[in-house]
Amino acid sequence: MIAAVLGIYFVMVLTRPTDDDYRTYLYKEHGVCFNIHEKCIQAQSEHMLTLPIYMTAETQISEEQEIRVFGIFNHFFIRKNSIKS
């Protein structure tokens, strides 16, 4: 039983998305970036919390537009998305 729990924990640590994974996800899925030289939706601010088994991130586009995600197992789950497409 302990081995199974440790195994799952180990897999979660290895598959936690990184900050770069999040920025890539934002650009590919939502067209959001921080590079002013690219044609994309410009983000104003970003906040990320990375823990050993998961990460959370929030990106503010404007006062009305933001996206919040929860990242685990190399996947992002949207908690809030008010980005206008």
SVG drawing of the C-alpha trace seen along z (x, -y; Angstrom):
<svg xmlns="http://www.w3.org/2000/svg" viewBox="-15 -46 25 48">
<polyline fill="none" stroke="black" stroke-width="0.4" points="0.0,0.0 2.8,-2.4 4.6,-1.5 1.6,-2.4 1.1,-5.8 4.8,-6.6 4.7,-5.5 1.7,-7.8 3.5,-10.6 6.6,-10.0 4.7,-10.1 2.9,-13.3 6.3,-14.9 7.7,-13.9 4.6,-15.0 4.0,-18.4 3.9,-21.1 6.6,-23.8 6.3,-27.5 7.5,-27.1 4.8,-24.5 2.2,-27.0 3.5,-29.8 3.5,-27.4 0.0,-26.3 -1.2,-29.9 0.3,-30.8 -0.9,-27.6 -4.4,-27.3 -5.3,-30.9 -2.9,-33.1 -1.6,-34.8 2.0,-35.9 4.4,-38.3 6.6,-39.0 5.6,-42.4 7.2,-41.6 4.8,-38.8 1.2,-39.1 -0.8,-37.7 -2.9,-38.8 -0.6,-40.7 -0.7,-39.6 -0.4,-42.3 0.5,-40.1 1.1,-36.6 1.2,-34.7 2.4,-31.1 2.6,-28.8 4.6,-25.6 4.5,-22.9 6.1,-19.4 3.0,-17.7 1.0,-20.4 1.0,-24.0 -1.5,-26.8 -1.3,-29.8 -3.2,-33.0 -2.7,-35.4 -4.4,-38.8 -5.0,-40.2 -7.1,-43.2 -9.4,-44.0 -12.2,-41.9 -10.1,-39.1 -8.1,-36.5 -7.4,-32.8 -6.7,-30.6 -5.5,-27.0 -4.5,-24.0 -1.7,-21.9 -1.1,-18.2 0.0,-15.1 1.3,-17.3 -2.1,-18.7 -3.9,-22.0 -7.4,-22.2 -9.1,-25.6 -10.5,-27.0 -11.6,-30.3 -11.4,-31.6 -12.8,-35.0 -10.6,-35.6 -12.6,-36.8 -11.8,-34.8"/>
</svg>
